Amino acid sequence: PSTAEDLMARLDALPSFILIGVCAPALCEHADIRELVWPRYTAGFLLLEFVLPPPEPWEFQARELALWSDLHLDFVIAGVCSC
């Protein structure tokens, strides 16, 4: 189990600014990604056994990078964290 000291060590090791790509369903609105997707993704990334609270709106930005339909692929094998 994660201890408070373990959590603080992991958080202290993070940079103050994180730029990362996350695939989310097209149905997700910006608020859904900030409130649901990002906290769960980040907790999994940090190997935490609980979900983090969502960032404040001023701390978070999400934008669409591309649509799957824009990519000319014959097939895709995709998965994140055993998904």
C-alpha positions as CSV (number, residue, x, y, z in Angstrom):
1,P,0.0,0.0,0.0
2,S,1.1,3.6,-0.6
3,T,2.1,5.5,2.4
4,A,1.9,9.3,2.9
5,E,5.7,9.5,2.7
6,D,5.7,7.4,-0.5
7,L,3.0,9.7,-2.1
8,M,5.0,12.8,-1.2
9,A,8.2,11.4,-2.6
10,R,6.4,10.6,-5.9
11,L,4.7,14.0,-6.1
12,D,8.0,15.8,-5.2
13,A,9.7,14.0,-8.1
14,L,7.2,15.3,-10.6
15,P,8.0,18.4,-12.7
16,S,5.8,21.5,-12.1
17,F,4.5,21.3,-15.6
18,I,3.4,18.0,-17.3
19,L,2.7,17.8,-21.0
20,I,1.3,14.3,-21.9
21,G,-0.9,12.7,-24.5
22,V,-3.9,10.7,-23.3
23,C,-6.5,9.1,-25.6
24,A,-10.0,9.7,-24.4
25,P,-13.3,8.9,-26.1
26,A,-14.7,11.5,-28.5
27,L,-17.8,11.7,-26.3
28,C,-15.7,13.2,-23.4
29,E,-16.0,16.9,-22.9
30,H,-13.2,19.0,-21.5
31,A,-14.7,18.8,-18.0
32,D,-15.0,15.0,-18.2
33,I,-11.3,14.7,-19.1
34,R,-10.3,17.0,-16.3
35,E,-12.6,15.6,-13.6
36,L,-12.6,11.8,-14.5
37,V,-9.9,10.8,-17.0
38,W,-6.9,12.8,-15.9
39,P,-7.1,12.0,-12.1
40,R,-7.4,8.2,-12.8
41,Y,-4.7,8.3,-15.5
42,T,-2.3,10.2,-13.2
43,A,-3.0,8.0,-10.2
44,G,-2.2,4.9,-12.4
45,F,0.9,6.5,-13.8
46,L,2.1,7.2,-10.2
47,L,1.2,3.7,-9.1
48,L,-1.2,4.9,-6.5
49,E,-4.0,2.8,-5.1
50,F,-6.5,5.6,-5.1
51,V,-7.8,8.2,-7.5
52,L,-6.4,11.7,-7.2
53,P,-8.7,14.8,-7.0
54,P,-9.1,16.6,-10.3
55,P,-6.9,19.6,-11.0
56,E,-8.4,23.1,-10.8
57,P,-9.7,24.4,-14.1
58,W,-6.8,27.0,-14.3
59,E,-4.3,24.1,-13.8
60,F,-5.5,22.0,-16.7
61,Q,-5.8,22.2,-20.4
62,A,-7.0,19.6,-22.8
63,R,-7.2,19.8,-26.6
64,E,-7.9,17.5,-29.4
65,L,-4.7,16.6,-31.3
66,A,-6.2,14.4,-34.0
67,L,-9.2,12.2,-34.9
68,W,-8.7,8.5,-35.5
69,S,-10.4,9.0,-38.8
70,D,-7.6,11.4,-39.8
71,L,-5.1,8.6,-39.6
72,H,-4.8,6.3,-42.5
73,L,-4.3,3.0,-40.7
74,D,-5.3,-0.6,-41.7
75,F,-5.5,-1.7,-38.1
76,V,-4.6,-0.5,-34.5
77,I,-3.5,-2.5,-31.5
78,A,-4.0,-0.2,-28.6
79,G,-3.9,-0.6,-24.8
80,V,-2.9,1.3,-21.7
81,C,-2.3,-0.3,-18.3
82,S,-3.8,-3.7,-19.2
83,C,-6.8,-2.1,-20.8
